Amino acid sequence: MVFESFSTAAAVVLGVTFVLAFIMGAVANKTNFCTMGAVSDWVNMGDLGRMRSWVLAIAVAMLGVVVFESMGLVNADGAFPPYRAGQFAWVEHLLGGLLFGIGMTYASGCGNKTLVRVGGGNIKSLMVLLIIAVIAYFMINPLPGSSNTLYSLLFYGWTNPLAVNLGSGQDLGSLVASGEGAVTARLIIGGILGLVLLFWVFKSADFRSTRDNIIGGLVIGAVVVSAWYITSNVQVGDDMDAYELRAYVQEWDFLADDPEGRPAEAMPWSSQSFTFINPMGQSLRYVASGFDNAVLYFGVIALFGVIVGSLFWALVSKSFRIEWFASFRDFVNHFIGAILMGFGGVLAMGCTIGQGITGISTLALGGFLTFASIVLGSALTMKVQYYKMVYEDEATFFKALITGLVDLKLLPSSMRKLEAI
């Protein structure tokens, strides 16, 4: 899709993004698609229904990306954020995922669920959104009166030296082949892995009978693929040449007829799909700029679209209701959770959607490690909360943590400190 002007091309991308995000918000609200809920159902009830829905979304997104990429219809190599970067910052994915998993448990939902709950009238989630936005913004942008970001002050100095250089890319295809061979390798690896995941998802008769879980997984996965497609194929050009939006912005002075209307950065116009933590920071910047279109990006529209889509379904289903904190402790939990999600989501370069679905769809190692870390962080937090609630004073944090690790089969049963209930 080639357009004569950048403004027209950008409007198409942002317009389609809003529609896709609207669908995501409405469907997530309607089907109760919730990644934290998926972990909670598994840990507390042994119910894998919503976990299978999440994995279904992963499989659909993965299969869509590897097939479209083999056809030249998706370009995930130059994505924003750079999921396939050769520098594998494993510590950041591990730590960020753990922090995010803990945080989303305290804050009653991940980044996407926070937006869905805001659309449904939840004031608690609005506070979570604002806190994440501030932290996400200053993780990337300098603090007032300083040249340092929160990331450079707190993490870069010790996490960056531990990163592993994997060469041309960290995705599974690039690790076994190069050039065109990497594309073929991704198709084979992603195809096999995606089909295995689909088999695991649909082998459950209970899951096959739950329409909402199936719809949620299919639609969320398809929306992620659709965003990859639209951001990879809209270009600006004339009869001679066509340029991807990021390349056009980079060469603005030579290609654009009018100096006005130039975006503040080129990278946010790369091929990409849904993620929600960094876009919260982008949205804060957009509002603080007085709604300057120079900083109106995919992520800002995606965030807005999910909220509006959720609001639409809440009104249609008559489920919209204002929710406030049940107690001061509830407020503190959400406050702490939001802080952890802000740090963790940026550090891991994505959330349960941004890495758990979008990142994994590129077959990047960071996506898989972040996904596992988020699930572990959330599951352990739930276990600790459960044992401390049941045993009260007897259950110290250490005892609850060790017992939780035993329950998750990460430590031998001989190390159990508290009796299972």
DAMOZI-V740468 format. One line per field, one symbol per residue. burial: b if it has 9 or more other C-alpha atoms within 8 Angstrom, else e. Layout:
BEGIN
burial=???
END
This chain:
BEGIN
burial=ebbbebebbbeebbebbbbbbbbbbbbbbbbbbbbbbbbbbbbeeeebbbbbbbbbbbbbbbbbbbbbbbeebbbbeebbeebbbbbbbbbbbbbbbbbbbbbbbbbbbbbbbbbbbbbbbbbbbbbbbbbbbbbbbbbbebbeeeebbbbbbebbbebbebbeebeebbbbbbbebbeebbbbbbbebbbebbbebbebbbeeeebbeeebbbbbbbbbbbbbbbbbbbbbbbbbbeeeebbbbbbbbeebeeeeeeeeeebeebebbbbbbbbbbbbbbbbbbbbeeebbeebbbbbbbbbbbbbbbbbbbbbeeeebeeeeeeeeebbebbbbbbbbbbbbbbbbbbbbbbbbbbbbbbbbbbbbbbbbbbbbbbbbbbbbbebbeeeeeebeeebbbbbbbbeeeebeeebbebeee
END
